[in-house]
Amino acid sequence: MAETRKRTMKRSQRPNQAVQSNVYYVAEIVKWSWGASFGLWEEPGKVGKSYHGIRHLKLCGRFVQPSQLSETEVQFTFVPDERLNRENQALAQLSSIGRLSLRAEAIGLVSIPADVLPCLLTMLCANQFKFLVLRGTPPRNHQVNLHFLSFEMQINSEDFADTN
């Protein structure tokens, strides 16, 4: 009679555990700044140099939700991306809009459509946006993949209550 051996699956081969729902990350905006840089860019394999400009919006704030991050300072950098503009949306193949790192400091990098910048900057200059609401994955290895963002004038904290 042949002895049967139990096989154990490697961790990477195991079926996924129950998928956790998305988490809302809500930050109160404390301050913001707008930066731009411009220069010559030399691409490997191409003759000559081309112009290269980078614009970015930086927001600093404090988390309101989730409760385990409450009062943690956070800094987000929003980089405009022409590929995300309304006329190009069909071409964009994205798995996330950005990432949030929750290591020693909470730092986020998010791509936004370039065509929303005028309205966004106008509302920030008028001090109308008070909160940033993001939806993303639960933290894994201190990293969060972000899938949604919204700038808000006011929030109802009950809408984003912790479910854990």
N, C-alpha and C positions, 0 to 999 in steps of 0.2 A: 504494500500500500504506500503510495507516494505521499510524502509529507507535504502538506500545503504551507506555503509561506505567506505571511501577511506582507502585502506591498504597501509601502508608504509613498505617497505622492510628494514630490518636491513642493516646497512652498509656492513656487511660481506656477505649478500645474494644478493647484487646488482650485476648486470652483470658488468664485468670488463670494464673500460673505454678503449679507444683506446690504444693498447699496444705501448709504446714508443720504438723507435728503440734503438739499442745498441749505446753506447757512447765510443769513443776512448779516452783513457787516455795516454798521451805521456809525458814521463819524461826524462830529460837530466841527464845522469849519472854523478855525481860529484865525488863520491868515493865508494869503495866497500871493504868488508872485509870477511874473511872466518873463521868460528869458528867451534870448535868441542868439545864435552864433552863425557866422557866415565865413566861408573861406574857399580855398581851392582844394579839390579832392583829386588825388591821383589813383586811378584804378589800375591794379596789376593787369598787364597784358594789353592795355590800351595806350595809344600814343596821346600825349598831352594831358592836360588837367581840365576838370570840369568844376563848375561852381557847386558848392554844397552848403545848404543852409539847414539849420536845426532850430525849431521853435519848440518851446515846451512850457507847460503850465504846471506850477508846483503848488500843491495845497498842503497845509499843515493843520492838524486837528487832533481831536481826542475821540477815541472810540466810545460810543454810547452802548452799542450792542456788538457782539454777544457779551453777556455779563462777565465771562472770564477775562475779557479784554477791556472791560469798562475802565475809563480814565487813562488807558495806555495811549501815549502820544503816537501819532502816525504821520507819515509823510508820503504823499502820492505825487508822482510825476506823470502828467498826461502828455503824450506825444501825438500830434496830429498825423494822420496817415491818409493820403489821397486815395488809396485803394479802398477805403471804407466809405467814401462819399456815396450819396444815394445812387448816382448813375453807375457806380462800379460795384455795388453790393453783390450782384450776381456772380462776379468774378472772385470775390473774396472767399477763401476756404479757411475758416478759422475754427480752432478747437477751443479758444478762449480769447477774451479781449485783453487780458493782462494777468499779472501775477502779483501776489502779496506775500512778502517774506515776513515771518514772525519770529525771527531770531533775536539777537540782542536789541535790535531796533525794529519797529514795524515800518516797512518800506514797501510801497507799491509802485509798479510801472504799468501803465495802462495806455493802449492805443485808442484814439478817438477819431471820428471822421473830421477831416480838416474843415469841411463846410459848416460845422456847428460852432466853430471858434468865435465868429463875430457875436453871435447871440450869447454865448457862454461868457465871454469877456464883458459884454455890456451888463449882464445881470450881476456878475461879480463886482464890477466897478460901482454899481448902484447898491452894493451890499445886500442884495436880495436873496442869494443862496446862503442858507445857514447849515445845511446838512448834505452829506454825501452818502447815498445808499448803494451798497454793492451786494450782489448775490454771487456766491461762489461755493466751491467745494469745502468740506470740513478740512482743517489743517492736516497735512500729511508731510512728515519730515519738516515741519515748520514752514511749509509752502501751501499757498491757496491759489487755485486756478479761478480766475474771475470770469463770469459769464454775462453779467448785467451791471449797469451803473445808472444812477439817476441823481441829479442835483435837485435838492428840494428846499423850498422856502420854510416849510414846517413839516413836522412828522407827528404821527400818533404812535408813541412807543409801543402800544399794545399790538400794532400791526406787525411788529418785528420781535415780539417776545420770544425768549428762548424756549425751544421745544424739548430740550434735553433735561 
